[in-house]
Amino acid sequence: KGSALGTTTSMSFDENGIITKPLQPASNATVASAFTIPTNTNHDVVFGTERYDQNADFNTSNGQFTAPVDGKYLITTNLYLYNYLDTDASYYYLTLFTSNETVDVLFFTNTFLNSDSGGFNMQCSSVQDMDAGDTAKTIIYQSGGAAQTQVASGHSNLSVSLIC
């Protein structure tokens, strides 16, 4: 029915062969308080409210996940931008940054917006090769325009799971 490390179940199998791993690294955290994106500077997004953190690998004070073991991790980040995307901004740049690789999403406002927009969802996901001790974080950047766009709390999140 399962295997254990000491008195802690590390893997469980049900009668249908479904396996659960209660110690498998997996976390999801959301932005605790909405914030305004500063212009012309990289801004680390701090996901300060955990929905779950199965192996205690997520740090809510800096919004970073630290890999406990070498492996391939599925990382997804989603930022809900509201209170007007600025048409005077050249672009918004979302970065999923890990110690080994950077994945970027770029949104040119002048290509898609005729006037300031009330809301927009930026998303990025990737499978990353991470070594034990490597970190993952989300960075947002707004080029030019006014500092008016906000990142919503509760609707903006970072999820990380060890997949193999």
C-alpha positions in Angstrom: 0.0 0.0 0.0 2.9 2.4 0.4 6.5 3.0 1.5 7.7 5.0 4.4 10.7 6.9 5.6 10.7 6.4 9.3 7.1 7.1 10.2 6.4 9.5 7.3 4.7 8.1 4.2 6.8 8.9 1.2 4.6 7.1 -1.5 1.2 5.7 -1.4 -0.6 3.4 -4.0 -4.3 2.9 -4.1 -6.2 -0.1 -5.4 -6.4 1.4 -8.9 -2.6 1.9 -9.0 -2.8 5.7 -8.5 0.4 6.9 -6.8 0.6 9.9 -4.5 3.8 11.3 -3.2 3.2 13.6 -0.2 6.8 14.7 0.0 7.2 15.5 -3.7 8.2 19.1 -4.1 5.2 21.1 -5.3 4.1 24.7 -4.4 1.7 27.4 -5.4 1.7 30.9 -4.1 -0.1 34.1 -4.9 0.6 37.8 -4.7 -0.5 38.8 -1.2 -1.0 42.5 -1.9 -1.6 44.3 -5.2 1.3 46.5 -6.3 2.0 49.0 -9.0 4.7 48.1 -11.5 7.6 50.6 -11.5 8.8 51.8 -14.9 12.1 51.0 -16.5 13.3 48.6 -13.8 13.2 44.9 -13.2 10.8 44.2 -10.4 10.9 40.8 -8.5 7.3 39.6 -7.9 6.9 38.5 -4.4 4.3 35.7 -4.0 3.6 36.1 -0.3 0.6 33.9 0.2 1.0 30.1 -0.1 -1.9 28.0 -1.3 0.3 24.9 -0.7 3.9 24.1 -0.2 4.2 20.3 0.0 7.9 20.1 0.8 8.5 23.6 2.3 10.6 24.8 -0.6 8.9 28.1 -1.3 9.9 31.3 0.5 7.1 33.8 0.8 9.4 36.6 2.0 11.2 36.8 -1.4 8.7 34.9 -3.7 11.3 32.3 -4.7 11.2 28.5 -5.0 14.4 26.6 -4.1 14.9 23.2 -5.6 15.6 20.6 -2.9 16.9 18.0 -5.4 18.2 17.8 -8.9 15.5 17.3 -11.4 13.1 18.6 -14.1 10.6 21.1 -12.7 7.4 22.4 -14.3 7.2 26.1 -13.5 4.3 28.3 -14.4 3.7 31.9 -13.6 0.6 34.0 -14.2 0.3 37.8 -13.6 -3.1 39.5 -13.9 -2.3 43.2 -14.8 -5.1 45.7 -14.2 -5.8 49.3 -13.5 -4.9 50.2 -17.0 -2.1 48.9 -19.1 -0.4 52.1 -20.4 -0.4 52.7 -24.1 2.5 55.1 -23.5 4.6 52.1 -22.3 6.6 50.5 -25.1 6.2 47.0 -23.7 5.7 44.8 -20.7 8.2 42.0 -20.1 7.5 39.0 -18.0 10.5 36.8 -17.0 10.5 33.4 -15.5 14.1 33.3 -14.1 15.9 30.2 -12.8 19.5 29.7 -12.0 20.0 27.8 -15.3 17.7 29.5 -17.8 15.5 32.5 -18.4 12.1 32.3 -20.2 10.5 35.6 -21.3 7.2 36.8 -22.6 7.0 40.2 -24.3 3.9 42.3 -24.9 4.1 45.4 -27.1 1.4 47.7 -26.0 1.4 49.9 -29.1 0.7 46.9 -31.3 -2.4 45.7 -29.5 -3.8 48.7 -27.6 -5.5 51.8 -28.9 -6.2 53.2 -25.4 -5.3 52.2 -21.9 -6.7 48.8 -21.2 -8.4 47.7 -18.0 -6.9 44.2 -17.6 -4.6 41.7 -19.2 -3.2 38.3 -18.2 0.5 37.5 -18.8 1.5 33.8 -18.5 4.7 31.9 -18.9 5.5 28.2 -18.3 8.5 26.0 -18.9 10.1 22.7 -17.8 13.4 23.7 -16.2 16.4 21.6 -15.4 17.3 22.6 -11.8 20.0 21.4 -9.5 19.6 21.2 -5.7 19.8 24.8 -4.4 18.8 26.5 -7.7 16.1 29.1 -7.4 13.1 30.2 -9.5 11.4 33.6 -9.5 9.2 35.9 -11.5 10.3 39.3 -12.7 8.1 42.0 -14.3 9.3 45.0 -16.4 7.5 47.9 -17.9 9.3 50.0 -20.5 8.4 53.7 -20.3 4.9 55.2 -19.8 3.4 55.9 -16.4 3.6 53.7 -13.3 -0.1 52.9 -13.2 -0.4 49.2 -14.0 -1.0 47.0 -11.0 -0.4 43.3 -10.5 -3.5 41.8 -8.8 -3.3 39.9 -5.6 -5.0 36.5 -5.4 -5.1 36.2 -9.3 -1.4 36.3 -9.8 0.6 33.1 -8.9 3.7 31.0 -9.3 3.4 27.2 -9.3 6.4 24.8 -9.2 6.3 21.0 -9.3 9.1 18.4 -9.6 8.0 16.2 -12.5 11.0 13.9 -12.9 
